[in-house]
């Protein structure tokens, strides 16, 4: 079976910046010093699906590279949506997937607000004052039709050009690591004065949660992970994915209700994947890909 996990891993490394000013209103402001910079609070509201929630809209000012004493400061957005409960328990820090996706969620799990504050710490290089844009990489990737050796070499050259441009702009690339990001989260915990926190993570975010647990085990109350990315599995191999799919296929065959929908789910997946327009995956034409996903659902769940 063909898999595109490695390509997916590549494309999600494209990073961008988001604008959050249009979804909140602010009022008074105060600044709190933290161990590696300053933490500025502004009380206001945060809008989710047309509903405004009381929130603290904050900016974290920290070194771009904590290992460089002469490092410049960068700004990272922080949103704290306040719990609606009278006696909220430990707050929940959200860690989304990627890498490359913004961590300022448009649709955070608001059901948590009944008992918890929700905190979103922007991902450095994606949210905030520095955006690690890679236009050369994007341009090459969107014109590819296969992952041939020649095309992979083109990608490598494009990435080198992008990295050189970022360095010429004064970006210290050594400061954009998972460890630095985890330290941003810990700095925010301290800035808000929380003793322990809960982590709510998915995909790439689960790797961040794992690193956080290694560096700051005493700061964690509970950690909830889904779509887990374990150590050693940051790049997925076709062989391992195929092995997992065959395992799921064996479980499927042992379920009479599942077999009634498809006698061989692995074969069904192969048939549908063979019909997917590859260009929609490579060029990011999500509308076309959503239609293909609907086709997959129809194949899998047809009566």
C-alpha positions as CSV (number, residue, x, y, z in Angstrom):
1,X,0.0,0.0,0.0
2,X,1.2,3.5,-0.8
3,X,1.4,5.9,2.1
4,X,2.2,9.6,2.2
5,X,3.1,10.1,5.8
6,X,6.6,11.4,5.1
7,X,5.2,14.0,2.7
8,X,2.6,15.0,5.3
9,X,5.4,15.4,7.8
10,X,7.2,17.7,5.4
11,X,4.3,19.9,4.4
12,X,3.2,20.5,8.0
13,X,6.5,22.1,8.7
14,X,5.4,25.1,6.6
15,X,4.8,27.8,9.2
16,X,2.9,31.1,9.0
17,X,1.6,33.8,11.3
18,X,-2.0,34.4,12.3
19,X,-3.8,37.7,13.2
20,X,-5.7,37.5,16.5
21,X,-6.6,41.1,17.0
22,X,-9.9,40.7,15.3
23,X,-11.3,38.2,17.8
24,X,-10.8,39.9,21.2
25,X,-11.4,43.2,22.9
26,X,-9.1,44.6,25.6
27,X,-9.2,47.0,28.4
28,X,-6.7,47.6,31.3
29,X,-3.1,46.4,31.1
30,X,-0.4,45.3,33.6
31,X,3.1,44.0,33.2
32,X,4.6,41.2,35.3
33,X,8.4,40.4,35.2
34,X,9.2,36.7,34.6
35,X,12.5,34.9,34.8
36,X,13.4,35.3,31.1
37,X,11.5,38.5,30.1
38,X,8.2,40.2,30.8
39,X,4.6,39.1,30.7
40,X,2.0,41.7,29.8
41,X,-1.7,41.2,30.8
42,X,-4.7,42.9,29.3
43,X,-8.2,42.0,30.5
44,X,-10.9,41.6,27.8
45,X,-12.9,39.0,26.0
46,X,-12.2,36.2,23.5
47,X,-14.8,35.3,20.9
48,X,-15.6,31.7,20.1
49,X,-18.3,30.8,17.6
50,X,-20.0,34.2,18.2
51,X,-19.9,34.0,22.0
52,X,-17.6,36.3,24.0
53,X,-15.8,34.8,27.0
54,X,-13.9,36.8,29.7
55,X,-10.3,36.5,29.0
56,X,-6.8,37.8,29.6
57,X,-5.1,38.7,26.4
58,X,-1.4,38.7,27.0
59,X,2.0,39.1,25.4
60,X,5.1,37.2,26.5
61,X,8.4,38.9,25.8
62,X,11.2,36.4,26.0
63,X,14.7,35.9,24.5
64,X,14.7,34.4,21.0
65,X,17.4,32.1,22.1
66,X,17.7,31.5,25.9
67,X,21.2,30.0,25.4
68,X,22.5,33.3,23.9
69,X,22.9,36.0,26.5
70,X,22.9,38.6,23.7
71,X,19.7,37.3,22.2
72,X,17.0,39.8,21.0
73,X,13.5,39.6,22.5
74,X,10.5,38.2,20.7
75,X,6.8,38.6,21.4
76,X,4.5,35.6,21.8
77,X,0.7,35.9,22.2
78,X,-0.9,34.2,25.2
79,X,-4.7,33.9,25.7
80,X,-6.2,32.8,29.0
81,X,-10.0,32.2,28.7
82,X,-11.4,32.4,32.2
83,X,-13.4,29.5,33.7
84,X,-17.1,30.0,34.2
85,X,-17.1,28.0,37.4
86,X,-16.9,29.6,40.9
87,X,-14.0,27.4,42.1
88,X,-12.0,26.3,39.0
89,X,-9.5,23.5,39.3
90,X,-6.1,23.4,37.7
91,X,-6.0,25.3,34.3
92,X,-5.7,23.5,31.0
93,X,-2.9,24.4,28.6
94,X,-3.6,23.5,25.0
95,X,-0.9,22.2,22.7
96,X,-2.0,21.7,19.1
97,X,-0.5,19.6,16.3
98,X,1.8,20.5,13.4
99,X,4.5,21.5,13.6
100,X,3.6,24.7,11.8
101,X,0.0,25.1,13.0
102,X,-0.8,28.1,15.2
103,X,-1.5,27.3,18.9
104,X,-4.1,30.1,19.2
105,X,-7.2,28.0,18.7
106,X,-10.2,29.3,16.9
107,X,-12.3,26.5,18.4
108,X,-10.9,25.5,21.8
109,X,-12.8,22.9,23.8
110,X,-15.1,25.4,25.7
111,X,-16.7,22.6,27.7
112,X,-13.6,22.7,29.8
113,X,-14.4,26.2,31.0
114,X,-17.0,24.9,33.5
115,X,-14.1,23.8,35.7
116,X,-10.9,25.2,34.3
117,X,-9.2,28.2,32.8
118,X,-8.0,27.5,29.2
119,X,-4.6,28.8,28.3
120,X,-3.1,29.0,24.7
121,X,0.6,29.9,24.4
122,X,1.4,30.9,20.9
123,X,4.0,28.7,19.1
124,X,7.2,30.7,18.5
125,X,8.0,30.9,14.8
126,X,4.3,30.6,14.0
127,X,2.4,33.0,16.3
128,X,3.8,36.3,17.4
129,X,6.5,38.7,16.2
130,X,8.5,36.2,14.2
131,X,7.1,34.1,11.4
132,X,9.4,31.4,9.8
133,X,8.0,31.8,6.3
134,X,9.4,29.4,3.7
135,X,8.2,30.7,0.3
136,X,10.9,28.9,-1.8
137,X,10.0,25.6,-0.2
138,X,6.2,26.2,-0.7
139,X,6.8,27.1,-4.4
140,X,8.8,24.0,-5.1
141,X,6.5,21.7,-3.2
142,X,3.3,22.9,-4.9
143,X,4.8,22.1,-8.4
144,X,5.8,18.5,-7.5
145,X,4.0,15.5,-8.8
146,X,6.2,12.8,-7.2
147,X,8.7,12.4,-4.4
148,X,11.6,11.4,-6.7
149,X,15.2,11.9,-5.7
150,X,15.4,14.8,-8.0
151,X,12.5,16.6,-6.5
152,X,13.7,15.9,-2.9
153,X,17.0,17.5,-3.9
154,X,15.0,20.6,-5.2
155,X,13.2,20.7,-1.8
156,X,16.6,20.6,0.0
157,X,17.9,23.5,-2.1
158,X,14.7,25.5,-1.6
159,X,14.8,25.0,2.2
160,X,18.5,26.1,2.2
161,X,17.5,29.3,0.4
162,X,14.7,30.0,2.9
163,X,16.9,29.4,5.9
164,X,19.6,31.7,4.6
165,X,17.0,34.5,4.0
166,X,15.7,34.1,7.6
167,X,19.2,34.3,9.0
168,X,19.9,37.5,6.8
169,X,16.7,38.9,8.5
170,X,18.4,38.4,11.9
171,X,16.4,35.3,12.9
172,X,18.4,33.0,15.3
173,X,17.2,29.6,14.0
174,X,18.7,27.9,17.1
175,X,15.9,29.5,19.2
176,X,13.1,27.7,17.4
177,X,13.1,24.4,19.1
178,X,10.7,22.3,21.0
179,X,12.7,22.8,24.2
180,X,12.4,26.6,23.8
181,X,8.7,26.3,23.2
182,X,8.2,24.2,26.3
183,X,10.1,26.8,28.3
184,X,7.7,29.4,27.0
185,X,4.8,27.3,28.4
186,X,6.6,27.0,31.8
187,X,7.3,30.7,31.8
188,X,3.6,31.4,31.3
189,X,2.6,29.0,34.1
190,X,4.9,30.9,36.4
191,X,3.7,34.3,35.1
192,X,0.1,33.4,35.9
193,X,1.1,32.0,39.3
194,X,-0.3,28.5,38.8
195,X,1.3,25.7,41.0
196,X,0.4,22.9,38.7
197,X,-1.4,22.7,35.3
198,X,-3.1,20.2,33.0
199,X,-1.9,19.6,29.5
200,X,-4.4,18.9,26.6
201,X,-2.3,17.9,23.6
202,X,-2.7,16.3,20.2
203,X,-0.3,15.0,17.6
204,X,2.9,17.1,17.5
205,X,1.6,18.7,20.7
206,X,1.9,15.4,22.5
207,X,5.6,15.5,21.9
208,X,5.7,18.9,23.5
209,X,3.7,17.6,26.5
210,X,6.2,14.7,26.8
211,X,9.2,17.1,26.8
212,X,7.4,19.3,29.3
213,X,6.9,16.3,31.6
214,X,10.7,15.6,31.4
215,X,11.7,19.2,32.1
216,X,9.0,20.2,34.6
217,X,7.4,17.1,36.1
218,X,6.4,18.9,39.3
219,X,4.4,21.5,37.2
220,X,2.0,18.9,35.8
221,X,-1.2,17.9,37.5
222,X,-2.6,15.8,34.6
223,X,-1.7,15.3,31.0
224,X,-4.3,14.2,28.4
225,X,-2.9,13.2,25.0
226,X,-4.6,12.0,21.8
227,X,-3.2,11.2,18.3
228,X,0.0,10.6,20.2
229,X,3.4,11.2,18.7
230,X,5.8,9.1,20.7
231,X,9.6,9.3,20.9
232,X,11.2,7.8,17.9
233,X,8.1,8.3,15.8
234,X,8.4,11.8,14.6
235,X,8.9,10.7,11.0
236,X,6.6,7.9,10.0
237,X,7.8,5.0,7.8
238,X,5.6,3.4,5.2
239,X,6.5,-0.1,6.6
240,X,5.3,0.7,10.1
241,X,2.1,2.4,8.8
242,X,1.3,-0.6,6.6
243,X,1.9,-3.0,9.5
244,X,-0.5,-1.0,11.7
245,X,-3.1,-0.9,9.0
246,X,-2.9,-4.7,8.5
247,X,-3.4,-5.0,12.3
248,X,-6.5,-2.9,12.1
249,X,-7.6,-4.9,9.2
250,X,-7.4,-8.1,11.2
251,X,-9.4,-6.5,14.0
252,X,-12.0,-5.4,11.5
253,X,-12.5,-8.9,10.2
254,X,-13.3,-10.1,13.7
255,X,-16.2,-7.7,13.9
256,X,-19.3,-9.0,12.1
257,X,-20.9,-5.6,12.0
258,X,-17.7,-4.1,10.4
259,X,-17.5,-7.0,7.9
260,X,-21.0,-6.3,6.8
261,X,-20.0,-2.9,5.7
262,X,-16.7,-4.0,4.0
263,X,-15.3,-7.6,4.0
264,X,-11.8,-6.2,3.7
265,X,-11.3,-2.7,5.0
266,X,-7.6,-2.6,4.0
267,X,-8.6,-3.4,0.4
268,X,-11.3,-0.8,0.5
269,X,-8.8,1.8,1.7
270,X,-6.4,0.9,-1.1
271,X,-9.1,1.2,-3.7
272,X,-10.2,4.6,-2.4
273,X,-6.6,5.9,-2.1
274,X,-5.9,4.8,-5.6
275,X,-8.7,7.1,-6.8
276,X,-7.7,10.2,-4.8
277,X,-6.4,13.1,-6.9
278,X,-2.7,13.3,-5.8
279,X,-2.4,16.9,-6.9
280,X,-4.9,17.9,-4.3
281,X,-2.6,16.6,-1.6
282,X,0.6,18.1,-3.1
283,X,-0.9,21.5,-3.8
284,X,-3.0,21.9,-0.7
285,X,-6.3,22.2,-2.6
286,X,-8.3,21.3,0.5
287,X,-11.7,21.7,-1.2
288,X,-10.9,18.9,-3.7
289,X,-9.4,16.8,-0.9
290,X,-12.5,17.1,1.3
291,X,-14.6,15.8,-1.6
292,X,-12.2,12.8,-1.8
293,X,-12.5,12.3,1.9
294,X,-16.2,12.1,1.6
295,X,-15.7,9.5,-1.1
296,X,-13.6,7.5,1.4
297,X,-16.4,7.7,4.0
298,X,-19.0,6.5,1.4
299,X,-16.8,3.5,0.5
300,X,-16.2,2.6,4.1
301,X,-19.7,3.0,5.5
302,X,-21.9,2.2,2.6
303,X,-24.8,-0.2,3.6
